[in-house]
Amino acid sequence: MRKVSRDRSVKIVATLGPSSESPKNIKELFLSGADVFRLNLSHGSHSDIRQRFTIIRELEQEVGRPIGVIADLQGPKLRCGDFEGGSVELATGETFSFDLNKKLGTRNRVMLPHNEIFDVLTKGSIILVNDGKIKLEVTRSSKDEIETRVLVGGEISNKKGVNIPDVILPLSALSGKDRGDLEFACNLGVDWIGLSFVQRPEDIVEAKKLVGGRAAILAKIEKPSAVERFDNILLESDAIMIARGDLGVELPVYSLPPIQKKLIKLCRKAGKPVVVATQMLESMIASPSPTRAEVSDVAQAIYEGADAVMLSAESAVGKYPIDAVKMMNSVAVEIENDENFRQIIETSRPFMGTDTSNAITVAAREVSERTDVRAICCFTHGGTTAILTSRERPKVPIIALTPELRIARRLALNWGLHCVVTEKVTRFKEAVIKAIRAAKSDNFASIDDKIIITAGVPFNIPGTTNILRVAPVNEKLIHAGEID
């Protein structure tokens, strides 16, 4: 199969599940536009996850393009216990209690099997149930019981999610289940570990110690406390996901757009990929077409410069997983062809550092704007050069060449990077030849076109980018044999 390149720079993440886990569907998702696949460890056994991962790696070999894989940990999601009749109806003004009693719940009480939080709740704390549809106010809390008054009533049923927005909970971002899932995923060989319900930078540090460099850490921002401490969380993380589901439950929904814009801006400045997720094309779970508001939501994330946009239930359990990816791809292509997109991206470009590597990547982008070149080809060992080039958001495609397959897979999440695994090079002429061949074979440039090549000498040492060259694509170099 011919290698697949994209007609847009923003990446698409597709979550796999019952609707999309067959080899045929996973291949179709990739061909339709999915660049990275998400394996949700909240659902499915280790056997299911391993099978999906194996299919992805077999597809990767078939298409000849590195594919990124995210293993998303469940995290310490709070849930209530079960009820005698499966559910009860809470009326506004009533009293209702949470406790540690394992008996089935009644219309007056239910178990909340998280004893760690009983001591930190105080009078006036707010508890939200069932994605915020039910709102309770704490009137009294002890070590084994939380009494509340119902502010907004509704039906509460078995194992409904519980959110406590205004308290930093004394919970690690890694539950016992997460620790087992993390080790399984790292041994499997995933590229990213998605860390759910991050509250503080220490959560990232803890996860990094357990991962031990076997994967990169993607911190999911879905708690108000994570927004408040975002600068330090970003410093410790390798990437960020703005997970707007629980974030939209625990914060006023109208606060999400400015938060999203701010976090994307900070991630771009730091040169770390940022994924916008949750309910992007939600109606396509059941409908072959999205709403206009959903299309605008995807478009807004792209205009803001997000590295990736993500499908969750749409591709995992929805009726139209392939159509959802195709729609997201079409929206991305349309937005990136809009002249306003380039204007917004260029005016929001962050200031780069003053070291040589930063200067070279800035120069490459500026040369690409002032001359007729078709692509920027950057040689990268640890990924830094490619990430810096991606941060510049150039008009032309970026070909990231690396001898490290694991780095190529990881970089699949970054804006604009078309990743190519190549042999190690020791001389710049080798780099030029390999860059020209990659640009030609993947249809980024034709004979007599020009490309930009950036690299670091000595080669294969991270952070040494110090050379920029504009080179013609010619037959002699494409078919060069022995390096002189």
Residue pairs with C-beta under 8 A, 6 or more apart in sequence:
1 62
1 63
1 64
3 63
3 64
3 65
3 441
3 442
4 30
4 31
4 63
4 65
5 397
5 418
5 442
5 443
5 444
6 33
6 35
6 329
6 418
7 333
8 329
8 332
8 333
8 336
9 336
9 393
9 397
9 415
9 416
10 302
10 306
10 307
10 308
10 309
10 332
10 336
10 415
11 35
11 36
11 307
11 308
11 309
11 412
11 413
11 414
11 415
12 33
12 34
12 35
12 36
12 308
12 309
12 310
12 311
12 325
12 328
12 329
12 332
13 34
13 35
13 36
13 37
13 38
13 70
13 275
13 277
13 308
13 309
13 310
13 311
13 413
14 20
14 29
14 34
14 36
14 37
14 38
14 310
14 311
14 315
14 321
14 325
15 37
15 38
15 39
15 40
15 72
15 310
15 311
15 312
15 313
15 314
15 315
15 316
16 26
16 37
16 38
16 39
16 40
16 52
16 315
16 316
17 40
17 43
17 44
17 313
17 315
17 316
17 317
18 316
18 317
19 25
19 315
19 316
19 317
19 318
19 319
19 321
20 26
20 29
20 315
20 316
20 321
21 48
21 51
21 52
21 55
22 55
23 55
23 58
23 59
25 321
25 322
26 37
26 52
26 55
26 56
26 59
27 59
27 62
28 322
29 37
29 315
29 321
29 322
29 325
30 59
30 63
30 67
32 322
32 325
32 326
32 329
33 325
33 326
33 328
33 329
33 332
34 315
34 325
35 67
35 68
35 308
35 412
35 413
36 67
36 68
36 69
36 70
36 192
36 308
36 412
36 413
37 52
37 56
37 67
37 68
37 69
37 70
38 69
38 70
38 72
38 194
38 310
38 312
39 49
39 52
39 53
39 69
39 70
39 71
39 72
39 185
39 190
40 72
40 312
40 316
41 49
41 71
41 72
41 73
41 74
41 178
41 181
41 185
42 72
42 74
42 77
43 316
44 52
46 181
46 184
49 71
49 184
49 185
49 188
50 188
53 69
53 188
53 189
53 190
56 67
56 69
57 67
57 189
59 67
60 66
60 67
65 419
66 405
66 408
66 409
66 411
66 412
66 419
66 421
67 409
67 412
68 191
68 192
68 409
68 410
68 411
68 412
68 413
69 190
69 191
69 192
69 409
70 190
70 191
70 192
70 193
70 194
70 218
70 413
71 181
71 182
71 185
71 188
71 190
71 192
71 193
71 194
71 215
72 194
72 196
72 220
73 174
73 178
73 181
73 182
73 185
73 193
73 194
73 195
73 196
74 175
74 177
74 178
74 181
74 196
75 173
75 174
75 175
75 178
75 195
75 196
75 197
75 220
76 114
76 169
76 171
76 172
76 173
76 174
76 175
76 178
76 196
76 197
77 161
77 196
77 197
78 112
78 114
78 117
78 161
78 162
78 163
78 164
79 113
79 159
79 160
79 161
79 162
80 98
80 105
80 110
80 111
80 112
80 129
80 156
80 158
80 159
80 160
80 162
81 102
81 104
81 105
81 110
81 111
81 112
81 113
81 158
81 159
82 104
82 105
82 110
82 111
82 158
82 159
83 104
83 105
83 106
83 110
83 156
83 157
83 158
84 104
84 105
84 106
86 157
86 158
87 155
87 156
87 157
87 158
88 105
88 106
88 107
88 155
88 156
88 157
89 107
89 153
89 154
89 155
89 156
90 96
90 107
90 134
90 150
90 153
90 154
90 155
90 156
91 150
91 153
92 150
92 151
92 152
92 153
93 149
93 150
94 149
94 150
94 153
95 108
95 139
95 147
95 148
95 149
95 150
96 108
96 109
96 110
96 136
96 148
96 149
96 150
97 108
97 109
97 110
97 145
97 146
97 147
97 148
98 109
98 110
98 111
98 112
98 127
98 145
98 146
98 148
99 109
99 110
99 111
99 112
99 144
99 145
99 146
100 111
100 112
100 113
100 115
100 118
100 144
100 145
101 109
101 111
102 111
103 111
105 111
110 156
112 146
112 162
114 171
115 143
115 144
116 169
116 170
116 171
117 164
117 167
117 169
117 170
117 171
118 141
118 142
118 143
118 144
118 145
118 146
119 141
119 143
119 170
120 167
120 168
120 169
120 170
121 127
121 138
121 141
121 146
121 164
121 167
122 138
122 141
123 138
123 139
123 140
123 141
124 137
124 138
125 137
125 138
125 141
125 164
125 166
125 167
126 135
126 136
126 137
126 138
126 151
126 164
126 165
126 166
127 135
127 136
127 137
127 138
127 146
127 148
127 162
127 163
127 164
128 134
128 135
128 136
128 162
128 163
128 164
128 165
128 249
128 250
129 135
129 136
129 156
129 160
129 161
129 162
129 163
130 154
130 155
130 156
130 157
130 160
130 161
131 161
131 245
131 249
132 163
132 248
132 249
132 250
133 152
133 154
134 150
134 152
134 153
134 154
134 156
135 150
135 151
135 152
136 148
136 149
136 150
136 151
137 148
137 149
137 151
138 146
138 147
138 148
139 147
139 148
139 149
140 146
140 147
141 147
163 246
163 249
163 250
165 223
165 224
165 249
165 250
165 251
166 224
168 199
168 200
168 225
169 199
171 197
171 199
172 203
172 206
173 195
173 196
173 197
173 198
173 199
173 203
173 206
173 207
174 182
174 195
174 203
174 206
174 207
174 210
178 196
179 210
182 193
182 207
182 210
182 211
183 210
185 193
185 215
186 193
186 211
186 212
186 214
186 215
187 214
190 215
191 215
191 216
191 406
191 409
191 410
191 412
191 413
192 215
192 216
192 217
192 218
192 238
192 239
192 410
192 413
193 207
193 211
193 215
193 216
193 217
193 218
194 218
194 220
194 241
195 203
195 204
195 207
195 217
195 218
195 219
195 220
196 220
196 222
196 243
197 220
197 222
197 223
197 246
198 204
198 219
198 220
198 221
198 222
198 223
198 226
198 233
199 223
199 225
199 226
199 229
200 225
200 226
200 229
200 232
200 233
201 229
201 232
201 233
201 235
201 236
203 219
203 233
204 217
204 219
204 233
204 236
204 237
205 236
207 217
208 217
208 236
211 217
216 238
216 239
216 410
217 236
217 237
217 238
217 239
218 237
218 238
218 239
218 240
218 241
218 275
219 226
219 233
219 234
219 236
219 237
219 239
219 240
219 241
220 241
220 243
221 227
221 230
221 233
221 240
221 241
221 242
221 243
221 247
221 263
222 243
222 244
222 245
222 246
222 247
222 250
223 246
223 247
223 250
224 247
224 250
224 251
226 233
227 247
227 251
227 259
227 263
230 263
230 266
231 266
233 240
234 240
234 266
234 267
234 270
234 272
235 270
237 272
238 272
239 267
239 272
239 273
239 274
239 275
239 307
239 413
240 263
240 267
240 272
240 273
240 274
240 275
241 274
241 275
241 276
241 277
241 310
242 259
242 260
242 263
242 264
242 274
242 275
242 276
242 277
243 277
243 278
244 256
244 260
244 276
244 277
244 278
244 279
245 277
245 278
245 279
247 256
247 259
248 256
248 278
251 259
257 300
260 276
260 301
260 304
261 304
263 274
264 274
264 276
264 301
264 304
264 305
264 306
265 304
265 305
265 348
265 350
267 273
267 274
267 307
268 274
268 305
268 348
268 350
268 391
269 350
269 351
271 387
271 388
271 390
271 391
272 387
273 307
273 308
273 390
273 413
273 414
273 415
274 306
274 307
274 308
275 306
275 307
275 308
275 309
275 310
275 413
276 301
276 306
276 308
276 309
276 310
277 309
277 310
277 312
278 310
278 312
279 294
279 297
279 312
280 294
280 297
280 298
280 301
280 309
280 310
280 311
280 314
280 328
281 290
281 294
281 295
281 298
281 311
281 314
281 324
281 327
281 328
282 294
282 313
282 314
283 289
283 290
283 291
283 294
284 290
284 294
284 314
284 318
284 320
284 323
284 324
284 327
285 313
285 314
285 317
285 318
285 319
286 318
286 319
287 320
288 319
288 320
288 323
289 327
290 324
290 327
295 327
295 331
298 309
298 328
298 331
298 332
299 331
299 335
301 309
302 309
302 331
302 332
302 335
302 336
302 341
303 335
303 340
303 341
303 344
304 344
304 348
305 344
305 345
305 348
305 393
305 415
306 415
307 390
307 413
307 414
307 415
308 413
308 415
309 328
309 332
311 321
311 324
311 325
311 328
314 320
314 321
314 324
315 321
315 324
315 325
318 324
335 341
342 395
345 393
346 393
349 392
349 393
350 391
352 358
352 359
352 361
352 362
352 388
352 391
352 392
356 465
356 466
357 384
357 385
357 388
357 456
357 463
357 464
357 465
357 466
358 388
360 454
360 465
360 466
360 467
360 468
361 378
361 385
361 388
361 389
361 391
361 392
361 454
361 465
362 392
363 468
364 376
364 378
364 389
364 392
364 394
364 452
364 454
364 468
365 376
365 389
365 392
365 393
365 394
367 373
367 452
367 468
367 470
368 376
368 394
368 395
368 396
368 452
369 394
369 395
371 450
371 470
372 450
373 396
373 449
373 450
373 451
373 452
373 470
374 396
374 397
374 439
374 444
374 445
374 446
374 449
374 450
374 451
374 473
375 396
375 397
375 398
375 399
375 439
375 444
375 445
375 451
375 452
376 389
376 394
376 396
376 397
376 398
376 399
376 451
376 452
376 454
377 398
377 399
377 401
377 435
377 438
377 439
377 451
377 452
377 453
377 454
378 385
378 386
378 389
378 398
378 399
378 400
378 401
378 453
378 454
378 455
378 465
379 385
379 401
379 402
379 425
379 431
379 435
379 453
379 454
379 455
379 456
379 459
380 386
380 387
380 400
380 401
380 402
380 407
380 411
381 402
381 403
381 404
381 407
381 456
381 459
381 460
381 461
381 462
382 404
382 407
382 462
382 463
383 400
383 402
383 407
383 410
383 411
383 462
384 462
384 463
384 465
385 400
385 454
385 455
385 456
385 465
386 398
386 400
386 402
386 411
386 414
386 417
386 419
387 411
387 414
388 465
389 398
389 400
389 416
389 417
389 454
390 398
390 414
390 415
390 416
390 417
393 415
393 416
394 416
396 452
397 416
397 418
397 444
398 416
398 417
398 418
399 418
399 420
399 435
399 438
399 439
399 442
399 444
400 408
400 411
400 417
400 418
400 419
400 420
401 420
401 421
401 422
401 431
401 434
401 435
401 438
402 408
402 411
402 419
402 420
402 421
402 422
403 421
403 422
403 423
403 424
403 460
404 421
405 421
408 419
408 420
408 421
409 419
411 417
411 419
412 419
418 442
418 444
420 438
420 442
422 434
422 438
423 434
424 459
424 460
425 431
425 434
425 455
425 459
425 460
426 459
426 460
427 459
427 483
428 455
428 457
428 467
428 469
429 483
429 484
430 483
431 453
431 455
431 459
432 453
432 469
432 471
432 477
433 477
433 478
433 480
433 483
435 451
435 453
435 471
436 445
436 451
436 471
436 473
436 474
436 477
436 478
437 478
438 444
439 445
439 449
439 451
439 473
440 446
440 447
440 473
440 478
444 451
445 451
445 473
446 473
447 473
447 474
447 475
448 472
448 473
448 474
449 472
449 473
450 470
450 471
450 472
450 473
451 470
451 471
451 473
452 468
452 469
452 470
452 471
453 467
453 468
453 469
453 470
453 471
454 465
454 467
454 468
455 465
455 467
456 463
456 464
456 465
456 466
456 467
457 464
457 466
457 467
458 464
471 477
